[in-house]
Amino acid sequence: MKSSDLTRPFYFLWTTQTAANAADVLYIMALTVLVLDRTDSLVSAALMPLMRSGAQMLSSLIAPLLINRFKLSNLLLMSQVGQFLLFIGLAVYLQFNGEASSLVLVFLLVFVMSFLDGWTTPARNALVPRLVLREQGLLKANGLLSVSDQIVQFAGWGLSGIIVAFMGASPTLLLTAVIYGLAAVFTLGVKEPMKSEVVEKELDAISNPISEIGTSKWHTLTEGWKMIWETPRLRVLTFMDIIDMLGASIWVGAFTLAFVQVALGQGEEWWGFINAAYFAGTIGGGLLVLALARIIGNRYVLVMMIGMAGYGVLTALYALNTLPFVALILVMLMGPFAELSVINRRTLIQHSVDKQLLPKVLSAQASLMHLVFCISLLGMAGLAEYIGIVNLYLFAAGLTILALLVGLLSYRAFRDQADHTHISG
């Protein structure tokens, strides 16, 4: 990887996001243990991921209002500093109150922290095209971010369990606050290019003088949604994302555990093996994208389709398989195909809209994906009761193939629309 492809501010962005993701894993594990110890209720513990997704969805919906007022790098800094202060408050509160602490207050603080985190991913993904110097650098940057995300997920859950068991829930939250503090410090190094900022504001004022007087909040909130609907490529990519996301929840712990027990006839240890193999495969997939960036070039659509096809077929084979070791190989092979699909789809989206509108488009997509994932979690749980866990995985594989067919049938949207490449340098 040539260092000239990626700028110094990008590496600061990469570092701060890796630290923030590690802090997320730590605090979710710590609070899950805390809630389970206090309530002995899986339902109470399950409320946390649903509440986090709900808060992030609401945050993504109003993110365009903030994007209009603040630079993306400043939004990231506000999010990191806010979560750092809330973590300090939560950790101190639990440390001093112990068993007398109110779970209602704990959940409220989690909701606010998740709300602050809601605009982080759209802001991050919108910043990436501004912090790379060439088109090839964009694919590398997305691949690098994906690899670090997967490594944190892969190593984080196992290590966080050990840390919580060794330190206890409350001290772990203090450690989390320290990590978030470091993330906030690294965010100071994320600087957007100065040269385009004044020019773009002047052009916007000329082309849309009303915006200088005061655009309506409704227009600001809906601008990203309108862009998705009115741009054929964005509309197709978003529809593909929705279909694919409907089946994504099959890799949530409860479903994978049920599959291991029912289809493979194994115990909980194989649940851990399957999860580890899947994350190892996704890490390998991200590294593969980095290695093949020059070969992939601008063939994003073709590579995305290959990734979806491979992932769908392997998921179907996984569902029909009953041999544990074969299952490990299949989930490990899924990772590279999944990453080829996801990274190239993200890069396509970044190329399909002007970089000034990109944050609003990504915010709209993020809120939609959070909603779809919540629907998927609830819907798949109900569906599993009726069709069985094996058929559930076949159904999810079918959804991926359906998303692929949508892309193939809408190929004209990719071919006709000129590739909007807005990269500084």
BANULO-992533 format. One record per residue (C-alpha): residue number from 1; residue in three letters; x, z, y. Coordinates in pm, whole numbers, plus 50000, padded with zeros to 5 digits. Layout:
N
GUFI / NUM / ALA / X / Z / Y;
...
END
This chain:
425
GUFI / 1 / MET / 50000 / 50000 / 50000;
GUFI / 2 / LYS / 50146 / 49893 / 50331;
GUFI / 3 / SER / 50143 / 50173 / 50582;
GUFI / 4 / SER / 50061 / 49916 / 50854;
GUFI / 5 / ASP / 49712 / 49871 / 50704;
GUFI / 6 / LEU / 49609 / 50232 / 50771;
GUFI / 7 / THR / 49660 / 50418 / 51098;
GUFI / 8 / ARG / 49775 / 50774 / 51157;
GUFI / 9 / PRO / 49425 / 50884 / 51271;
GUFI / 10 / PHE / 49286 / 50753 / 50941;
GUFI / 11 / TYR / 49518 / 50984 / 50747;
GUFI / 12 / PHE / 49396 / 51277 / 50958;
GUFI / 13 / LEU / 49037 / 51173 / 50874;
GUFI / 14 / TRP / 49125 / 51150 / 50506;
GUFI / 15 / THR / 49287 / 51496 / 50513;
GUFI / 16 / THR / 49004 / 51669 / 50697;
GUFI / 17 / GLN / 48739 / 51520 / 50468;
GUFI / 18 / THR / 48931 / 51619 / 50155;
GUFI / 19 / ALA / 48962 / 51978 / 50283;
GUFI / 20 / ALA / 48594 / 51990 / 50382;
GUFI / 21 / ASN / 48485 / 51859 / 50040;
GUFI / 22 / ALA / 48699 / 52121 / 49867;
GUFI / 23 / ALA / 48537 / 52392 / 50083;
GUFI / 24 / ASP / 48190 / 52259 / 49991;
GUFI / 25 / VAL / 48262 / 52287 / 49619;
GUFI / 26 / LEU / 48397 / 52640 / 49660;
GUFI / 27 / TYR / 48107 / 52775 / 49861;
GUFI / 28 / ILE / 47838 / 52615 / 49642;
GUFI / 29 / MET / 47993 / 52772 / 49332;
GUFI / 30 / ALA / 48031 / 53111 / 49504;
GUFI / 31 / LEU / 47673 / 53117 / 49633;
GUFI / 32 / THR / 47530 / 52995 / 49301;
GUFI / 33 / VAL / 47703 / 53284 / 49123;
GUFI / 34 / LEU / 47585 / 53524 / 49394;
GUFI / 35 / VAL / 47221 / 53411 / 49371;
GUFI / 36 / LEU / 47222 / 53416 / 48989;
GUFI / 37 / ASP / 47369 / 53768 / 48984;
GUFI / 38 / ARG / 47110 / 53893 / 49234;
GUFI / 39 / THR / 46798 / 53719 / 49099;
GUFI / 40 / ASP / 46883 / 53619 / 48741;
GUFI / 41 / SER / 46671 / 53312 / 48818;
GUFI / 42 / LEU / 46780 / 52952 / 48755;
GUFI / 43 / VAL / 46495 / 52836 / 48979;
GUFI / 44 / SER / 46641 / 53028 / 49275;
GUFI / 45 / ALA / 46985 / 52878 / 49209;
GUFI / 46 / ALA / 46832 / 52530 / 49176;
GUFI / 47 / LEU / 46676 / 52566 / 49522;
GUFI / 48 / MET / 47021 / 52539 / 49678;
GUFI / 49 / PRO / 47101 / 52171 / 49599;
GUFI / 50 / LEU / 46745 / 52070 / 49691;
GUFI / 51 / MET / 46764 / 52263 / 50018;
GUFI / 52 / ARG / 47105 / 52114 / 50097;
GUFI / 53 / SER / 46977 / 51761 / 50040;
GUFI / 54 / GLY / 46669 / 51832 / 50251;
GUFI / 55 / ALA / 46876 / 51969 / 50540;
GUFI / 56 / GLN / 47118 / 51675 / 50522;
GUFI / 57 / MET / 46827 / 51430 / 50520;
GUFI / 58 / LEU / 46680 / 51587 / 50838;
GUFI / 59 / SER / 47022 / 51590 / 51000;
GUFI / 60 / SER / 47076 / 51221 / 50922;
GUFI / 61 / LEU / 46738 / 51138 / 51077;
GUFI / 62 / ILE / 46832 / 51287 / 51416;
GUFI / 63 / ALA / 47201 / 51187 / 51399;
GUFI / 64 / PRO / 47144 / 50873 / 51618;
GUFI / 65 / LEU / 47054 / 51099 / 51913;
GUFI / 66 / LEU / 47391 / 51274 / 51877;
GUFI / 67 / ILE / 47576 / 50946 / 51821;
GUFI / 68 / ASN / 47443 / 50823 / 52156;
GUFI / 69 / ARG / 47583 / 51128 / 52333;
GUFI / 70 / PHE / 47913 / 51202 / 52154;
GUFI / 71 / LYS / 48209 / 51015 / 52012;
GUFI / 72 / LEU / 48218 / 51008 / 51632;
GUFI / 73 / SER / 48542 / 51207 / 51621;
GUFI / 74 / ASN / 48382 / 51474 / 51842;
GUFI / 75 / LEU / 48078 / 51488 / 51612;
GUFI / 76 / LEU / 48307 / 51551 / 51317;
GUFI / 77 / LEU / 48486 / 51825 / 51509;
GUFI / 78 / MET / 48156 / 51990 / 51609;
GUFI / 79 / SER / 48042 / 51983 / 51245;
GUFI / 80 / GLN / 48364 / 52132 / 51109;
GUFI / 81 / VAL / 48393 / 52403 / 51377;
GUFI / 82 / GLY / 48024 / 52494 / 51340;
GUFI / 83 / GLN / 48051 / 52529 / 50964;
GUFI / 84 / PHE / 48373 / 52728 / 50999;
GUFI / 85 / LEU / 48203 / 52981 / 51229;
GUFI / 86 / LEU / 47896 / 53003 / 51006;
GUFI / 87 / PHE / 48111 / 53060 / 50698;
GUFI / 88 / ILE / 48294 / 53340 / 50875;
GUFI / 89 / GLY / 47959 / 53499 / 50968;
GUFI / 90 / LEU / 47820 / 53458 / 50615;
GUFI / 91 / ALA / 48129 / 53595 / 50445;
GUFI / 92 / VAL / 48152 / 53897 / 50678;
GUFI / 93 / TYR / 47777 / 53967 / 50639;
GUFI / 94 / LEU / 47797 / 53962 / 50259;
GUFI / 95 / GLN / 48118 / 54165 / 50256;
GUFI / 96 / PHE / 47965 / 54447 / 50462;
GUFI / 97 / ASN / 47612 / 54443 / 50317;
GUFI / 98 / GLY / 47677 / 54368 / 49949;
GUFI / 99 / GLU / 47365 / 54415 / 49737;
GUFI / 100 / ALA / 47158 / 54498 / 50047;
GUFI / 101 / SER / 47215 / 54153 / 50197;
GUFI / 102 / SER / 46908 / 53934 / 50246;
GUFI / 103 / LEU / 46895 / 53617 / 50035;
GUFI / 104 / VAL / 46652 / 53470 / 50287;
GUFI / 105 / LEU / 46924 / 53495 / 50553;
GUFI / 106 / VAL / 47181 / 53352 / 50310;
GUFI / 107 / PHE / 46958 / 53051 / 50238;
GUFI / 108 / LEU / 46891 / 53007 / 50610;
GUFI / 109 / LEU / 47265 / 52994 / 50683;
GUFI / 110 / VAL / 47313 / 52744 / 50397;
GUFI / 111 / PHE / 47039 / 52528 / 50548;
GUFI / 112 / VAL / 47206 / 52531 / 50892;
GUFI / 113 / MET / 47550 / 52456 / 50742;
GUFI / 114 / SER / 47404 / 52167 / 50540;
GUFI / 115 / PHE / 47231 / 52041 / 50854;
GUFI / 116 / LEU / 47566 / 52037 / 51038;
GUFI / 117 / ASP / 47719 / 51857 / 50740;
GUFI / 118 / GLY / 47445 / 51591 / 50742;
GUFI / 119 / TRP / 47607 / 51364 / 51000;
GUFI / 120 / THR / 47959 / 51401 / 50855;
GUFI / 121 / THR / 47943 / 51123 / 50593;
GUFI / 122 / PRO / 47777 / 50861 / 50820;
GUFI / 123 / ALA / 48027 / 50945 / 51096;
GUFI / 124 / ARG / 48319 / 50928 / 50853;
GUFI / 125 / ASN / 48216 / 50593 / 50703;
GUFI / 126 / ALA / 48148 / 50449 / 51049;
GUFI / 127 / LEU / 48490 / 50564 / 51174;
GUFI / 128 / VAL / 48682 / 50401 / 50890;
GUFI / 129 / PRO / 48653 / 50039 / 51019;
GUFI / 130 / ARG / 48780 / 50158 / 51358;
GUFI / 131 / LEU / 49087 / 50326 / 51209;
GUFI / 132 / VAL / 49226 / 50038 / 51001;
GUFI / 133 / LEU / 49421 / 49742 / 51131;
GUFI / 134 / ARG / 49325 / 49458 / 50897;
GUFI / 135 / GLU / 49036 / 49356 / 50672;
GUFI / 136 / GLN / 49235 / 49435 / 50358;
GUFI / 137 / GLY / 49303 / 49781 / 50497;
GUFI / 138 / LEU / 48928 / 49856 / 50499;
GUFI / 139 / LEU / 48896 / 49817 / 50122;
GUFI / 140 / LYS / 49208 / 50030 / 50074;
GUFI / 141 / ALA / 49075 / 50299 / 50307;
GUFI / 142 / ASN / 48741 / 50315 / 50125;
GUFI / 143 / GLY / 48923 / 50327 / 49792;
GUFI / 144 / LEU / 49151 / 50608 / 49908;
GUFI / 145 / LEU / 48857 / 50815 / 50037;
GUFI / 146 / SER / 48668 / 50758 / 49711;
GUFI / 147 / VAL / 48967 / 50866 / 49500;
GUFI / 148 / SER / 49012 / 51188 / 49697;
GUFI / 149 / ASP / 48635 / 51259 / 49679;
GUFI / 150 / GLN / 48640 / 51222 / 49301;
GUFI / 151 / ILE / 48959 / 51427 / 49256;
GUFI / 152 / VAL / 48805 / 51714 / 49455;
GUFI / 153 / GLN / 48489 / 51694 / 49242;
GUFI / 154 / PHE / 48688 / 51665 / 48919;
GUFI / 155 / ALA / 48931 / 51950 / 48983;
GUFI / 156 / GLY / 48716 / 52148 / 49225;
GUFI / 157 / TRP / 48439 / 52265 / 48995;
GUFI / 158 / GLY / 48676 / 52395 / 48729;
GUFI / 159 / LEU / 48913 / 52562 / 48976;
GUFI / 160 / SER / 48631 / 52707 / 49186;
GUFI / 161 / GLY / 48485 / 52874 / 48878;
GUFI / 162 / ILE / 48820 / 53042 / 48812;
GUFI / 163 / ILE / 48859 / 53144 / 49178;
GUFI / 164 / VAL / 48509 / 53294 / 49196;
GUFI / 165 / ALA / 48562 / 53481 / 48866;
GUFI / 166 / PHE / 48897 / 53616 / 48987;
GUFI / 167 / MET / 48815 / 53696 / 49352;
GUFI / 168 / GLY / 48438 / 53747 / 49354;
GUFI / 169 / ALA / 48176 / 53558 / 49555;
GUFI / 170 / SER / 48224 / 53720 / 49899;
GUFI / 171 / PRO / 48607 / 53687 / 49917;
GUFI / 172 / THR / 48572 / 53327 / 49797;
GUFI / 173 / LEU / 48352 / 53257 / 50099;
GUFI / 174 / LEU / 48628 / 53391 / 50326;
GUFI / 175 / LEU / 48873 / 53152 / 50156;
GUFI / 176 / THR / 48620 / 52874 / 50213;
GUFI / 177 / ALA / 48608 / 52961 / 50583;
GUFI / 178 / VAL / 48988 / 52933 / 50603;
GUFI / 179 / ILE / 48978 / 52587 / 50440;
GUFI / 180 / TYR / 48706 / 52478 / 50683;
GUFI / 181 / GLY / 48920 / 52608 / 50969;
GUFI / 182 / LEU / 49206 / 52387 / 50848;
GUFI / 183 / ALA / 48966 / 52093 / 50823;
GUFI / 184 / ALA / 48863 / 52151 / 51187;
GUFI / 185 / VAL / 49229 / 52158 / 51295;
GUFI / 186 / PHE / 49305 / 51829 / 51118;
GUFI / 187 / THR / 48997 / 51672 / 51282;
GUFI / 188 / LEU / 49179 / 51706 / 51618;
GUFI / 189 / GLY / 49408 / 51425 / 51499;
GUFI / 190 / VAL / 49120 / 51182 / 51446;
GUFI / 191 / LYS / 49138 / 50967 / 51760;
GUFI / 192 / GLU / 48927 / 50655 / 51806;
GUFI / 193 / PRO / 49092 / 50345 / 51958;
GUFI / 194 / MET / 49081 / 50371 / 52336;
GUFI / 195 / LYS / 49104 / 50001 / 52420;
GUFI / 196 / SER / 48757 / 49899 / 52306;
GUFI / 197 / GLU / 48570 / 50203 / 52430;
GUFI / 198 / VAL / 48535 / 50113 / 52800;
GUFI / 199 / VAL / 48485 / 49743 / 52730;
GUFI / 200 / GLU / 48205 / 49808 / 52479;
GUFI / 201 / LYS / 48025 / 50046 / 52717;
GUFI / 202 / GLU / 48045 / 49788 / 52995;
GUFI / 203 / LEU / 47916 / 49511 / 52767;
GUFI / 204 / ASP / 47633 / 49735 / 52651;
GUFI / 205 / ALA / 47540 / 49812 / 53011;
GUFI / 206 / ILE / 47535 / 49440 / 53099;
GUFI / 207 / SER / 47337 / 49330 / 52792;
GUFI / 208 / ASN / 47099 / 49627 / 52800;
GUFI / 209 / PRO / 47082 / 49782 / 53150;
GUFI / 210 / ILE / 46777 / 49990 / 53053;
GUFI / 211 / SER / 46999 / 50189 / 52816;
GUFI / 212 / GLU / 47198 / 50309 / 53114;
GUFI / 213 / ILE / 46882 / 50444 / 53275;
GUFI / 214 / GLY / 46771 / 50615 / 52958;
GUFI / 215 / THR / 46665 / 50464 / 52629;
GUFI / 216 / SER / 46369 / 50633 / 52466;
GUFI / 217 / LYS / 46448 / 50880 / 52193;
GUFI / 218 / TRP / 46219 / 50692 / 51955;
GUFI / 219 / HIS / 46415 / 50370 / 52009;
GUFI / 220 / THR / 46741 / 50556 / 51947;
GUFI / 221 / LEU / 46608 / 50716 / 51628;
GUFI / 222 / THR / 46469 / 50391 / 51488;
GUFI / 223 / GLU / 46743 / 50150 / 51593;
GUFI / 224 / GLY / 46936 / 50188 / 51268;
GUFI / 225 / TRP / 46621 / 50147 / 51058;
GUFI / 226 / LYS / 46525 / 49831 / 51248;
GUFI / 227 / MET / 46874 / 49691 / 51200;
GUFI / 228 / ILE / 46850 / 49746 / 50824;
GUFI / 229 / TRP / 46509 / 49576 / 50808;
GUFI / 230 / GLU / 46600 / 49282 / 51034;
GUFI / 231 / THR / 46940 / 49206 / 50875;
GUFI / 232 / PRO / 46892 / 49028 / 50538;
GUFI / 233 / ARG / 47222 / 49148 / 50390;
GUFI / 234 / LEU / 47167 / 49511 / 50494;
GUFI / 235 / ARG / 46810 / 49500 / 50367;
GUFI / 236 / VAL / 46921 / 49374 / 50025;
GUFI / 237 / LEU / 47213 / 49620 / 49998;
GUFI / 238 / THR / 46988 / 49912 / 50094;
GUFI / 239 / PHE / 46722 / 49808 / 49843;
GUFI / 240 / MET / 46989 / 49782 / 49573;
GUFI / 241 / ASP / 47115 / 50128 / 49672;
GUFI / 242 / ILE / 46764 / 50275 / 49646;
GUFI / 243 / ILE / 46704 / 50134 / 49297;
GUFI / 244 / ASP / 47048 / 50247 / 49178;
GUFI / 245 / MET / 47008 / 50594 / 49332;
GUFI / 246 / LEU / 46678 / 50649 / 49149;
GUFI / 247 / GLY / 46877 / 50664 / 48825;
GUFI / 248 / ALA / 47181 / 50847 / 48966;
GUFI / 249 / SER / 47051 / 51197 / 48888;
GUFI / 250 / ILE / 47104 / 51148 / 48512;
GUFI / 251 / TRP / 47459 / 51273 / 48568;
GUFI / 252 / VAL / 47338 / 51605 / 48711;
GUFI / 253 / GLY / 47435 / 51895 / 48484;
GUFI / 254 / ALA / 47098 / 51967 / 48321;
GUFI / 255 / PHE / 47051 / 51607 / 48203;
GUFI / 256 / THR / 47405 / 51563 / 48070;
GUFI / 257 / LEU / 47380 / 51895 / 47886;
GUFI / 258 / ALA / 47047 / 51794 / 47729;
GUFI / 259 / PHE / 47195 / 51460 / 47619;
GUFI / 260 / VAL / 47499 / 51626 / 47464;
GUFI / 261 / GLN / 47280 / 51866 / 47268;
GUFI / 262 / VAL / 47006 / 51622 / 47163;
GUFI / 263 / ALA / 47177 / 51285 / 47125;
GUFI / 264 / LEU / 47531 / 51391 / 47033;
GUFI / 265 / GLY / 47443 / 51715 / 46854;
GUFI / 266 / GLN / 47722 / 51906 / 47028;
GUFI / 267 / GLY / 47753 / 52233 / 47223;
GUFI / 268 / GLU / 47829 / 52315 / 47584;
GUFI / 269 / GLU / 48203 / 52248 / 47546;
GUFI / 270 / TRP / 48126 / 51877 / 47501;
GUFI / 271 / TRP / 47921 / 51892 / 47819;
GUFI / 272 / GLY / 48245 / 51982 / 47996;
GUFI / 273 / PHE / 48436 / 51705 / 47813;
GUFI / 274 / ILE / 48178 / 51442 / 47916;
GUFI / 275 / ASN / 48185 / 51553 / 48281;
GUFI / 276 / ALA / 48567 / 51552 / 48284;
GUFI / 277 / ALA / 48581 / 51205 / 48125;
GUFI / 278 / TYR / 48333 / 51067 / 48379;
GUFI / 279 / PHE / 48524 / 51202 / 48678;
GUFI / 280 / ALA / 48856 / 51087 / 48529;
GUFI / 281 / GLY / 48706 / 50739 / 48496;
GUFI / 282 / THR / 48588 / 50734 / 48859;
GUFI / 283 / ILE / 48932 / 50846 / 48979;
GUFI / 284 / GLY / 49083 / 50566 / 48771;
GUFI / 285 / GLY / 48830 / 50326 / 48920;
GUFI / 286 / GLY / 48924 / 50420 / 49275;
GUFI / 287 / LEU / 49293 / 50373 / 49195;
GUFI / 288 / LEU / 49207 / 50036 / 49038;
GUFI / 289 / VAL / 49042 / 49923 / 49363;
GUFI / 290 / LEU / 49351 / 50028 / 49556;
GUFI / 291 / ALA / 49575 / 49836 / 49315;
GUFI / 292 / LEU / 49355 / 49523 / 49321;
GUFI / 293 / ALA / 49280 / 49523 / 49697;
GUFI / 294 / ARG / 49493 / 49211 / 49755;
GUFI / 295 / ILE / 49340 / 49029 / 49457;
GUFI / 296 / ILE / 48984 / 49128 / 49550;
GUFI / 297 / GLY / 49043 / 48997 / 49903;
GUFI / 298 / ASN / 48700 / 48926 / 50053;
GUFI / 299 / ARG / 48522 / 48876 / 49718;
GUFI / 300 / TYR / 48321 / 49194 / 49777;
GUFI / 301 / VAL / 47990 / 49058 / 49649;
GUFI / 302 / LEU / 48132 / 48920 / 49323;
GUFI / 303 / VAL / 48327 / 49238 / 49245;
GUFI / 304 / MET / 48025 / 49457 / 49333;
GUFI / 305 / MET / 47808 / 49256 / 49091;
GUFI / 306 / ILE / 48069 / 49284 / 48814;
GUFI / 307 / GLY / 48085 / 49659 / 48872;
GUFI / 308 / MET / 47706 / 49700 / 48851;
GUFI / 309 / ALA / 47679 / 49484 / 48538;
GUFI / 310 / GLY / 47954 / 49675 / 48359;
GUFI / 311 / TYR / 47814 / 50013 / 48459;
GUFI / 312 / GLY / 47460 / 49921 / 48349;
GUFI / 313 / VAL / 47568 / 49786 / 48010;
GUFI / 314 / LEU / 47795 / 50085 / 47940;
GUFI / 315 / THR / 47518 / 50331 / 48035;
GUFI / 316 / ALA / 47286 / 50160 / 47786;
GUFI / 317 / LEU / 47552 / 50175 / 47513;
GUFI / 318 / TYR / 47611 / 50543 / 47596;
GUFI / 319 / ALA / 47239 / 50614 / 47557;
GUFI / 320 / LEU / 47228 / 50447 / 47213;
GUFI / 321 / ASN / 47550 / 50603 / 47085;
GUFI / 322 / THR / 47553 / 50920 / 46869;
GUFI / 323 / LEU / 47930 / 50965 / 46822;
GUFI / 324 / PRO / 48088 / 51222 / 47059;
GUFI / 325 / PHE / 48432 / 51058 / 47084;
GUFI / 326 / VAL / 48279 / 50715 / 47148;
GUFI / 327 / ALA / 48067 / 50878 / 47423;
GUFI / 328 / LEU / 48385 / 51006 / 47591;
GUFI / 329 / ILE / 48538 / 50656 / 47588;
GUFI / 330 / LEU / 48218 / 50500 / 47725;
GUFI / 331 / VAL / 48182 / 50742 / 48019;
GUFI / 332 / MET / 48550 / 50700 / 48101;
GUFI / 333 / LEU / 48504 / 50322 / 48110;
GUFI / 334 / MET / 48196 / 50359 / 48331;
GUFI / 335 / GLY / 48404 / 50512 / 48611;
GUFI / 336 / PRO / 48602 / 50200 / 48708;
GUFI / 337 / PHE / 48289 / 49982 / 48706;
GUFI / 338 / ALA / 48096 / 50239 / 48913;
GUFI / 339 / GLU / 48374 / 50256 / 49171;
GUFI / 340 / LEU / 48409 / 49876 / 49188;
GUFI / 341 / SER / 48038 / 49866 / 49271;
GUFI / 342 / VAL / 48022 / 50157 / 49516;
GUFI / 343 / ILE / 48342 / 50087 / 49715;
GUFI / 344 / ASN / 48273 / 49715 / 49756;
GUFI / 345 / ARG / 47909 / 49785 / 49851;
GUFI / 346 / ARG / 48024 / 50032 / 50117;
GUFI / 347 / THR / 48277 / 49778 / 50249;
GUFI / 348 / LEU / 48007 / 49509 / 50261;
GUFI / 349 / ILE / 47782 / 49736 / 50466;
GUFI / 350 / GLN / 48066 / 49811 / 50707;
GUFI / 351 / HIS / 48121 / 49437 / 50751;
GUFI / 352 / SER / 47752 / 49356 / 50797;
GUFI / 353 / VAL / 47682 / 49524 / 51131;
GUFI / 354 / ASP / 47850 / 49566 / 51466;
GUFI / 355 / LYS / 48067 / 49877 / 51467;
GUFI / 356 / GLN / 47874 / 50027 / 51761;
GUFI / 357 / LEU / 47549 / 50017 / 51561;
GUFI / 358 / LEU / 47715 / 50107 / 51230;
GUFI / 359 / PRO / 47683 / 50488 / 51272;
GUFI / 360 / LYS / 47307 / 50457 / 51330;
GUFI / 361 / VAL / 47267 / 50226 / 51030;
GUFI / 362 / LEU / 47467 / 50461 / 50808;
GUFI / 363 / SER / 47266 / 50761 / 50933;
GUFI / 364 / ALA / 46941 / 50586 / 50841;
GUFI / 365 / GLN / 47079 / 50495 / 50499;
GUFI / 366 / ALA / 47207 / 50848 / 50442;
GUFI / 367 / SER / 46871 / 51008 / 50517;
GUFI / 368 / LEU / 46701 / 50755 / 50289;
GUFI / 369 / MET / 46948 / 50816 / 50004;
GUFI / 370 / HIS / 46908 / 51196 / 50031;
GUFI / 371 / LEU / 46531 / 51151 / 50003;
GUFI / 372 / VAL / 46561 / 50910 / 49708;
GUFI / 373 / PHE / 46799 / 51148 / 49528;
GUFI / 374 / CYS / 46556 / 51438 / 49568;
GUFI / 375 / ILE / 46276 / 51216 / 49432;
GUFI / 376 / SER / 46504 / 51112 / 49147;
GUFI / 377 / LEU / 46586 / 51473 / 49058;
GUFI / 378 / LEU / 46221 / 51570 / 49037;
GUFI / 379 / GLY / 46099 / 51242 / 48886;
GUFI / 380 / MET / 46364 / 51219 / 48616;
GUFI / 381 / ALA / 46301 / 51580 / 48513;
GUFI / 382 / GLY / 45932 / 51501 / 48462;
GUFI / 383 / LEU / 46003 / 51166 / 48295;
GUFI / 384 / ALA / 46243 / 51326 / 48044;
GUFI / 385 / GLU / 45955 / 51539 / 47915;
GUFI / 386 / TYR / 45754 / 51227 / 47829;
GUFI / 387 / ILE / 46008 / 50971 / 47706;
GUFI / 388 / GLY / 46297 / 51190 / 47585;
GUFI / 389 / ILE / 46653 / 51222 / 47709;
GUFI / 390 / VAL / 46788 / 50912 / 47527;
GUFI / 391 / ASN / 46518 / 50687 / 47672;
GUFI / 392 / LEU / 46582 / 50845 / 48013;
GUFI / 393 / TYR / 46942 / 50716 / 48006;
GUFI / 394 / LEU / 46817 / 50374 / 47891;
GUFI / 395 / PHE / 46571 / 50378 / 48181;
GUFI / 396 / ALA / 46853 / 50459 / 48426;
GUFI / 397 / ALA / 47061 / 50173 / 48280;
GUFI / 398 / GLY / 46761 / 49946 / 48332;
GUFI / 399 / LEU / 46739 / 50051 / 48697;
GUFI / 400 / THR / 47103 / 49951 / 48752;
GUFI / 401 / ILE / 47041 / 49611 / 48589;
GUFI / 402 / LEU / 46729 / 49573 / 48807;
GUFI / 403 / ALA / 46938 / 49644 / 49118;
GUFI / 404 / LEU / 47187 / 49381 / 48997;
GUFI / 405 / LEU / 46906 / 49126 / 48952;
GUFI / 406 / VAL / 46782 / 49199 / 49305;
GUFI / 407 / GLY / 47132 / 49121 / 49432;
GUFI / 408 / LEU / 47157 / 48800 / 49229;
GUFI / 409 / LEU / 46811 / 48679 / 49336;
GUFI / 410 / SER / 46897 / 48758 / 49698;
GUFI / 411 / TYR / 47241 / 48601 / 49686;
GUFI / 412 / ARG / 47150 / 48373 / 49975;
GUFI / 413 / ALA / 47149 / 48679 / 50205;
GUFI / 414 / PHE / 47517 / 48730 / 50127;
GUFI / 415 / ARG / 47606 / 48362 / 50148;
GUFI / 416 / ASP / 47420 / 48272 / 50468;
GUFI / 417 / GLN / 47512 / 48569 / 50687;
GUFI / 418 / ALA / 47850 / 48540 / 50850;
GUFI / 419 / ASP / 48081 / 48827 / 50765;
GUFI / 420 / HIS / 48093 / 49059 / 51067;
GUFI / 421 / THR / 48446 / 49189 / 51065;
GUFI / 422 / HIS / 48500 / 49440 / 51347;
GUFI / 423 / ILE / 48838 / 49593 / 51285;
GUFI / 424 / SER / 49067 / 49705 / 51562;
GUFI / 425 / GLY / 49411 / 49559 / 51582;
END
